[in-house]
């Protein structure tokens, strides 16, 4: 059998095996065919279409600034804590609130307001999920969003702790009120509230492995 025919045959078998799979997780598989001094690689990925809805909040404020959101995946908590505390100092951020979003995921929120370029710099300095970091490049709303409610069997993110720090920056009253309602007696008071009451909540479809 010719090498290209061997490759086509393997691709066909893998394709039909994948089509029979029933899984809630996004999965991928890579296989190879070695022939003489060549290696042919076949790579399949199954991505589940969004089937369930959840609710979150945008981080843009009504005066076109941003509050920092962080979305971590597969990163140990101790490294996240060190990174967030360092970021607080570098960017003069106030209190940062940490949440456990899934078995291997964490969210963090700060109510200090920054301009877009500063927020992008914050993301670039941190080990946040790449898809989260790049979201505004591929969606029309040019905004970042964190899930704040349950999705299917996945509960809403669990509050863990707050890293306190004084700041000279203004802070979003609307986002503070929103998170205070979701997590009573957990969210610390603002130092420099901006008094703005408006924010934007979004309902959106997600895949099964939402963080």
C-alpha positions in Angstrom: 0.0 0.0 0.0 1.3 3.4 -0.9 2.2 5.8 1.9 -0.6 8.2 1.0 -3.1 5.4 0.9 -2.0 4.2 4.4 -2.5 7.7 5.6 -6.0 8.1 4.1 -7.0 4.7 5.5 -5.9 5.6 9.0 -7.6 9.0 8.8 -10.8 7.4 7.7 -10.8 4.8 10.6 -10.0 7.5 13.2 -12.8 9.7 11.8 -15.4 7.0 12.1 -14.2 6.0 15.6 -14.5 9.6 16.7 -18.0 10.0 15.3 -19.1 7.1 17.5 -17.8 8.7 20.7 -20.2 10.2 23.2 -18.4 12.5 25.7 -19.1 15.8 27.5 -15.4 16.7 27.3 -13.6 18.3 24.4 -10.9 15.7 23.4 -8.2 15.4 20.8 -6.0 12.5 19.5 -2.9 12.4 17.5 -1.5 9.5 15.5 1.4 8.9 13.2 2.5 6.7 10.3 6.2 6.1 9.9 7.3 5.2 6.4 11.0 5.0 5.5 12.4 8.5 6.3 9.0 10.2 6.6 6.5 10.6 9.4 2.9 11.5 8.6 0.8 13.0 11.5 -3.0 12.9 11.8 -4.6 15.0 14.5 -8.4 15.0 15.3 -10.2 17.2 17.8 -13.8 17.0 18.9 -15.2 20.2 20.3 -18.7 20.0 21.7 -21.1 22.7 20.5 -22.5 24.9 23.3 -25.6 23.2 24.7 -26.1 24.9 28.0 -26.6 28.5 29.1 -25.0 30.3 32.0 -24.8 33.9 33.2 -21.9 36.2 33.8 -20.9 39.9 34.0 -18.8 42.1 31.7 -15.8 43.9 33.2 -16.3 47.2 31.3 -17.7 50.0 33.5 -20.3 52.6 32.3 -17.5 55.2 31.9 -15.6 52.9 29.5 -12.9 51.7 31.9 -12.3 48.2 33.0 -12.1 46.3 36.3 -9.5 43.4 36.2 -10.8 39.9 35.8 -8.6 36.8 35.9 -9.4 33.4 34.6 -6.9 30.7 35.5 -6.8 27.1 34.3 -4.5 24.2 35.5 -2.4 26.5 37.6 -1.6 25.8 41.2 -3.3 28.1 43.8 0.0 29.1 45.4 1.4 30.5 42.1 -1.9 32.3 41.5 -1.8 34.0 44.9 1.8 35.1 44.4 1.1 36.5 41.0 -2.0 38.4 42.1 -0.3 40.0 45.0 2.6 41.1 42.8 0.2 42.5 40.3 -1.6 44.5 43.0 1.6 46.3 43.8 2.8 46.9 40.2 -0.5 48.3 39.0 -1.7 50.0 42.3 -4.8 47.7 42.6 -7.1 47.5 45.6 -8.5 44.3 47.1 -8.5 41.2 44.9 -11.1 38.5 45.5 -10.3 34.9 44.6 -12.9 32.2 43.6 -12.7 28.5 42.7 -14.5 28.2 39.5 -14.0 24.4 38.8 -11.9 21.5 39.9 -8.8 22.9 38.2 -9.9 26.5 37.6 -9.8 29.8 39.5 -11.3 33.3 38.9 -10.2 36.5 40.5 -11.8 40.0 40.5 -10.7 43.4 41.5 -12.9 46.5 41.5 -10.2 49.0 40.8 -10.7 50.7 37.5 -8.0 50.8 34.8 -7.8 51.9 31.2 -7.9 49.2 28.5 -4.1 49.2 27.8 -3.4 48.8 31.5 -5.8 45.8 31.7 -4.2 44.2 28.7 -0.8 44.7 30.3 -2.1 43.0 33.5 -3.3 40.0 31.4 0.0 39.8 29.6 1.9 39.8 32.9 -0.2 36.9 34.3 -0.6 33.2 33.5 -4.4 33.4 32.7 -6.1 31.1 30.3 -5.1 32.1 26.7 -8.7 31.8 25.4 -9.9 34.2 28.1 -7.1 36.6 27.3 -7.9 36.7 23.6 -11.7 36.7 23.8 -12.3 40.3 22.8 -10.4 39.7 19.5 -12.9 37.2 18.3 -16.3 38.5 19.6 -18.3 41.5 18.8 -18.8 42.9 22.3 -15.0 43.7 22.9 -15.3 42.8 26.5 -14.2 40.2 29.1 -16.8 38.1 31.0 -16.6 35.8 34.0 -19.2 33.2 34.8 -21.0 34.0 38.1 -23.8 31.4 38.1 -24.1 27.6 37.9 -24.1 25.8 34.5 -25.6 22.4 34.4 -24.1 20.4 37.2 -21.3 22.9 37.7 -22.0 25.2 40.7 -21.4 28.9 40.7 -17.7 29.8 41.5 -17.0 29.5 45.2 -15.5 32.5 47.1 -12.1 31.6 48.7 -10.5 34.7 50.1 -9.6 38.4 49.6 -6.1 39.9 49.2 -6.4 43.4 50.8 -4.5 46.4 49.7 -5.2 50.2 49.7 -5.4 51.9 46.3 -5.6 55.4 44.9 -7.7 54.2 42.0 -11.4 54.7 41.7 -13.5 51.5 42.1 -16.6 50.2 40.4 -19.7 50.6 42.7 -21.9 48.7 40.3 -19.6 45.6 40.2 -19.0 45.7 43.9 -22.8 45.7 44.6 -23.3 42.9 42.1 -20.7 40.6 43.7 -21.8 41.6 47.2 -25.3 40.3 46.4 -23.9 37.0 45.0 -21.6 36.5 48.0 -23.1 38.1 51.1 -20.7 39.1 53.9 -17.7 38.1 51.8 -16.8 41.1 49.7 -14.9 43.9 51.5 -16.0 47.6 51.3 -14.7 49.9 48.6 -12.2 52.6 49.5 -12.9 54.9 46.5 -16.4 54.1 45.0 -17.2 55.8 41.7 -21.0 55.9 42.5 -21.9 54.5 39.1 -24.8 52.0 39.4 -24.9 50.5 35.9 -23.2 47.4 34.6 -24.0 44.8 31.9 -24.9 41.1 32.7 -24.8 38.6 29.9 -26.5 35.2 29.3 -24.5 33.0 26.9 -24.2 29.4 25.7 -21.2 27.4 26.8 -19.6 24.0 26.2 -19.6 21.4 28.9 -16.1 22.2 30.2 -16.9 25.8 31.2 -14.7 27.0 34.0 
